[in-house]
Amino acid sequence: MATVDDCRQALYDLAARLDINAEAQGRLDLDRTLACRITDLGTAFHARIKGGRLVDITDGDDPKAKIALITGSDDLLSLVAGKLDVTRAIASRQISIKANPFDLLKLRKLL
């Protein structure tokens, strides 16, 4: 099982990767709050997806977040490292993403 610090670092790594992708692909018209809930650690982080970038990563949950990623710590690390396919992970219920359907379509472009 990964630690809270490992999960925090994974989110920062994801933010760095999204920064590179945003520069290469152009801006994505998506400005939403994001909650990342780590089930096996009983912890959460929240951030904002803005223009295809992940910004303002902070410890703690945001119950009003427009997008919620719910997963275990090891699955989060595998997902960010590219070892876990998002579509398969959702289909197998390793991860859960709660968002409106239009936001889900835009999120696919990020991942």
N, C-alpha and C positions, 0 to 999 in steps of 0.2 A: 504494500500500500504506500502510495506517495504521501508526502507531507504537505502541509498548508503552504510552506515556502516553495516547494516544487510546483504546486498548482499556480501560485502567484507568478513564479518565473515563467511558467508555460504561457500564461496570459500576456506577459510582457513580450515573450518570443512571438506570439501570435500577432501582437500589435506591430512589432517590427516587420514581420512578413507582410502584413496588410499595408503598411506604409510603402513598402517597395512595390507591391501590386498596384496600389492606388496611383503611384507615379507612372507606372508602365501602362496601365489601362485607362487612366483618366478617372475623374470623379464619379462616384456612384451616388445617385440621388436617394440617400437614406440617412435619416437623422432620428435615431431611436435610442432609448435607454435599454441597457442589457443587464440582466442578472445572471450570474453563473453560480449555480447551487451545486455544491459538492456533497453528495449524499452520504458517502462513507466517512467523511470527516466532520460532518455536521457544521460546515462552514459555507460561506458564500462570498462572492465578490460582485461588485457592480461597476459598470463603465458606460460609455456612450459610444455608439457607432455613428460616426459623422463623416460624410464624404468618402466612405469606403475605408475609413481608418477607425481603429479602436483607441479611444482616448479616455483620460481621467479614470484609470483603473484604481479602485479603492476597495478596501476590505469592508465586508458587511453586505447584507442583502438589500435589495430595493424591491419591496413588495409591489410597487406600482410600475415596475419596469415593463415596457412594451414587448420585449423579447426576453424569454427565460430559457437558458440552457441548463438542463438538469442531468448530471452524470456523476459517475464515480471518479475518484482521483486518478487512478491508473488509466481509465478510458480518456480522460481529458488530456493527459500527457501523450497518449498514443494518437489521439486525434490531432493535436497540435504538431506532433512530430511527423505526421503524414503516414503513420503506420495503420491507422484505422480510417476506413472509408466512411464518410459522413452518411451516405445513403444507406449503406448496409448497417451501420450502427443504429440509425433510426429504425430501420425495418426490424432489427433484432432487439430493439428496445434497450440497447446499451446506453444510448443517450436519448434525451427527449428535448425537443425544441418547441416551446409554446410561443406562437406569434400569429398574427393574422396572415391569411394566405398570400396577400400581396407582398408582405415583408419577407415571407419565406422564399418567394421567387427572387427577390432582390438579394437575399442572403446567399442563394446558390451561386451568384456571380462572385461573391467574396471567397468562397471555399472552393 
